[in-house]
Amino acid sequence: MGSKPFIFGVATSGDNFTDREKETARLLHNFRHGVNTVLISPRRWGKTSLVKKVCGLAQSDTLKIVYLDIFSCRSDGEFYNAFAVAVLKQTSSKWEEWMENAKLFLSRINPRISLGPDPMSDFSISLELNPKNDDIDDILQLPEKIARKKGYSIVVCIDEFQQIAEFKDSKTFQKRLRSVWQLQKSVSYCLFGSKKHLMNELFEKKSLPFYKFGDALYLSKISDPYWVEYICGRFEATGKHISKALAEKICRTVDNHSSYVQQLAWLVWIQTNETATDQNFEDACQDIVDQNTPLFEKQTESLTTYQMNFLRAIVDGVHKEFSAQDVLHKYQLGSSANISIVKRALIRKELIEIEKKQIVIPDPVMRIWLKRELSLSFN
């Protein structure tokens, strides 16, 4: 068998990318018409796959895409460096050209450039950053200057954008980005990230500079019919069979969560000889929990007793009114004042979120794991 019928844990493309037609069309329209976009959704819902798909469709002689992931940037200096390198590299077809652009547009910054064995791909630029305003503005204006010189438009896609909230003096930094970016005529931005609560805060708080920066696109879950057709189709294509009912069960078990649907379907597929059975499904469920257990243990090992008790309450079906006396008492949550402290801490750790005024555990496999763990520890 050449290729895997189901892909998870990496950005998917081609046959492995299912549905999202509406979002693809809207994002493509924004890219082509220079509309800034903010893309918000939980982790592993296929944001990166969607953006990469649209980048492929949008790239043309008149529209260039620059893509960067700033997850590892810990300061504004590191951000400027990553931004300049991505823009220079991805707007030039040969390294002489990006050298020329670096010298032309970043002359005041005096970029130090070191080449590796293959100059086109192995080169690094370190910018002698002087925090003077005009130097920084030169970097932020770089895509606009290149676009004008070349006569095309540029879309800059920045993944893990929520990282900027962690920088020192982040608000000043955000102001600076916004003030330069919003005036650019030939460049638009697609900003997205995997920490939903931080992204929401950056773009929805009136007091923050990126409030109403662009068209906000909230990814919803891919619905059952698409997934079922996709799962059954991938089984058939590889000479195996799965019933619609079992494919639906896969979706339900992991809440239509893109990455998990692919992973669970893959684990069922491995177990299946010809036709998938309930036993194959049970074994695969056991498997997906086991595979993710080390991650869940790491995410929960530092939780306080109160925080664990709070999660236990949710797993038991409590989704609101945690301050009610019987809930406080039954789950040993301390005082009602304690509830908001526990809630904030768990939201920050991305272990819970608020959905339609109810508090939920967004990770469906973690829910199954917690149920198992907590029933063991409380029995």
Rosetta blueprint (number, residue, H / E / L):
1 M L
2 G L
3 S L
4 K L
5 P L
6 F L
7 I L
8 F L
9 G L
10 V L
11 A L
12 T L
13 S L
14 G H
15 D H
16 N H
17 F L
18 T L
19 D L
20 R L
21 E H
22 K H
23 E H
24 T H
25 A H
26 R H
27 L H
28 L H
29 H H
30 N H
31 F H
32 R H
33 H L
34 G L
35 V L
36 N L
37 T E
38 V E
39 L E
40 I E
41 S L
42 P L
43 R L
44 R L
45 W L
46 G L
47 K H
48 T H
49 S H
50 L H
51 V H
52 K H
53 K H
54 V H
55 C H
56 G H
57 L H
58 A H
59 Q L
60 S L
61 D L
62 T L
63 L E
64 K E
65 I E
66 V E
67 Y E
68 L E
69 D E
70 I L
71 F L
72 S L
73 C L
74 R L
75 S L
76 D H
77 G H
78 E H
79 F H
80 Y H
81 N H
82 A H
83 F H
84 A H
85 V H
86 A H
87 V H
88 L H
89 K H
90 Q H
91 T L
92 S L
93 S L
94 K L
95 W H
96 E H
97 E H
98 W H
99 M H
100 E H
101 N H
102 A H
103 K H
104 L H
105 F H
106 L L
107 S H
108 R H
109 I H
110 N L
111 P L
112 R E
113 I E
114 S E
115 L E
116 G L
117 P L
118 D L
119 P L
120 M L
121 S L
122 D L
123 F E
124 S E
125 I E
126 S E
127 L L
128 E L
129 L L
130 N L
131 P L
132 K L
133 N H
134 D H
135 D H
136 I H
137 D H
138 D H
139 I H
140 L H
141 Q H
142 L H
143 P H
144 E H
145 K H
146 I H
147 A H
148 R H
149 K H
150 K H
151 G L
152 Y L
153 S E
154 I E
155 V E
156 V E
157 C E
158 I E
159 D E
160 E L
161 F H
162 Q H
163 Q H
164 I H
165 A H
166 E H
167 F L
168 K L
169 D L
170 S H
171 K H
172 T H
173 F H
174 Q H
175 K H
176 R H
177 L H
178 R H
179 S H
180 V H
181 W H
182 Q L
183 L L
184 Q L
185 K L
186 S L
187 V E
188 S E
189 Y E
190 C E
191 L E
192 F E
193 G E
194 S L
195 K L
196 K H
197 H H
198 L H
199 M H
200 N H
201 E H
202 L H
203 F H
204 E H
205 K L
206 K L
207 S L
208 L L
209 P L
210 F L
211 Y L
212 K L
213 F L
214 G L
215 D E
216 A E
217 L E
218 Y E
219 L L
220 S L
221 K L
222 I L
223 S L
224 D H
225 P H
226 Y H
227 W H
228 V H
229 E H
230 Y H
231 I H
232 C H
233 G H
234 R H
235 F H
236 E H
237 A H
238 T L
239 G L
240 K L
241 H E
242 I L
243 S L
244 K H
245 A H
246 L H
247 A H
248 E H
249 K H
250 I H
251 C H
252 R H
253 T H
254 V L
255 D L
256 N L
257 H L
258 S H
259 S H
260 Y H
261 V H
262 Q H
263 Q H
264 L H
265 A H
266 W H
267 L H
268 V H
269 W H
270 I H
271 Q H
272 T L
273 N L
274 E L
275 T E
276 A L
277 T L
278 D H
279 Q H
280 N H
281 F H
282 E H
283 D H
284 A H
285 C H
286 Q H
287 D H
288 I H
289 V H
290 D H
291 Q H
292 N H
293 T H
294 P H
295 L H
296 F H
297 E H
298 K H
299 Q H
300 T H
301 E L
302 S L
303 L L
304 T L
305 T H
306 Y H
307 Q H
308 M H
309 N H
310 F H
311 L H
312 R H
313 A H
314 I H
315 V H
316 D L
317 G L
318 V L
319 H L
320 K L
321 E L
322 F L
323 S L
324 A L
325 Q H
326 D H
327 V H
328 L H
329 H H
330 K H
331 Y L
332 Q L
333 L L
334 G L
335 S L
336 S H
337 A H
338 N H
339 I H
340 S H
341 I H
342 V H
343 K H
344 R H
345 A H
346 L H
347 I H
348 R H
349 K L
350 E L
351 L L
352 I L
353 E E
354 I E
355 E E
356 K L
357 K L
358 Q E
359 I E
360 V E
361 I L
362 P L
363 D L
364 P H
365 V H
366 M H
367 R H
368 I H
369 W H
370 L H
371 K H
372 R H
373 E H
374 L H
375 S H
376 L H
377 S H
378 F H
379 N L
